[in-house]
Amino acid sequence: WLGIEKEIRRAVIQADTFEGISPSTSEKLRVWGSNKIIQSLKNKGIISAKTLATLVEMRDLRDKLAHNIEVEEVSEATALNYVEHAISIAEEISSFLKK
């Protein structure tokens, strides 16, 4: 999840995705929650609707695991799927950053 967060922050900084909150991008990132940040990236065409849904699922799973909230043991297949999604999303965001 940290790698995805890093790419999201890079996209936010490069695209100046946020408007009307604060003059500082770091302040915007602090004020806005991850749902709003991810939705903004989708609204600006940086990520697809499918990627948005995947990011929300990934973040929710990460939060449940990190905070030990009602999670069954994660299978090897689930962990591998998570990593594959993370790589795909990082590549999608990275391709935007190269434009």
C-alpha positions in Angstrom: 0.0 0.0 0.0 2.9 2.4 0.7 4.0 2.2 -2.9 0.6 3.0 -4.2 0.3 5.9 -1.8 3.6 7.2 -3.0 2.4 7.1 -6.7 -0.9 8.8 -5.7 0.9 11.6 -4.0 3.2 12.0 -6.9 0.2 12.3 -9.3 -1.4 14.8 -7.0 1.6 17.0 -6.8 2.3 16.8 -10.6 -1.2 17.2 -11.7 -2.1 19.8 -9.0 -5.4 17.8 -8.9 -6.9 19.7 -6.0 -8.5 23.1 -6.3 -9.8 25.6 -3.7 -8.6 24.0 -0.5 -5.1 25.3 0.4 -2.2 26.8 -1.5 0.1 24.0 -0.4 -0.2 20.5 -2.0 1.1 18.9 1.2 -1.6 20.7 3.1 -4.2 19.5 0.7 -3.0 15.9 1.1 -3.3 16.2 4.9 -6.7 17.8 4.9 -8.3 15.5 2.3 -9.0 11.8 3.1 -7.9 9.1 0.8 -11.4 8.6 -0.6 -11.5 12.2 -1.8 -8.0 12.0 -3.2 -8.7 8.8 -5.1 -12.0 10.2 -6.4 -10.3 13.4 -7.5 -7.7 11.3 -9.5 -10.5 9.5 -11.2 -12.4 12.7 -12.0 -9.2 14.2 -13.6 -8.8 11.1 -15.8 -5.6 10.0 -14.0 -7.1 6.7 -13.0 -10.1 4.7 -14.4 -13.3 3.9 -12.5 -12.1 0.3 -12.3 -8.8 1.4 -10.7 -10.7 3.6 -8.3 -12.8 0.6 -7.1 -9.7 -1.6 -6.8 -7.9 1.1 -4.8 -10.8 1.4 -2.4 -10.9 -2.4 -2.0 -7.1 -2.5 -1.5 -7.1 0.3 1.1 -10.0 -1.3 3.0 -8.1 -4.6 3.1 -4.9 -2.9 4.2 -6.8 -1.0 7.0 -8.5 -4.2 8.2 -5.2 -6.0 8.3 -3.3 -3.1 9.9 -5.9 -2.7 12.6 -6.7 -6.3 13.0 -10.4 -5.8 12.3 -12.5 -8.8 11.5 -10.2 -10.3 8.9 -9.7 -13.9 8.1 -6.2 -15.1 7.4 -5.1 -13.8 4.0 -4.4 -16.6 1.5 -1.3 -16.6 -0.7 -3.6 -16.1 -3.7 -5.2 -13.0 -2.2 -1.8 -11.6 -1.3 -0.5 -12.3 -4.8 -3.6 -10.6 -6.4 -3.0 -7.6 -4.1 0.6 -7.2 -5.3 -0.4 -7.7 -8.9 -3.1 -5.0 -8.6 -0.6 -2.7 -6.9 1.9 -3.1 -9.7 -0.8 -2.5 -12.4 -2.1 0.6 -10.6 1.4 2.0 -10.1 2.1 1.6 -13.8 -1.2 3.3 -14.7 -0.4 6.3 -12.5 3.2 6.3 -13.7 2.1 6.4 -17.3 0.1 9.6 -16.5 3.1 11.1 -14.8 5.2 10.6 -18.0 2.8 12.7 -20.1 
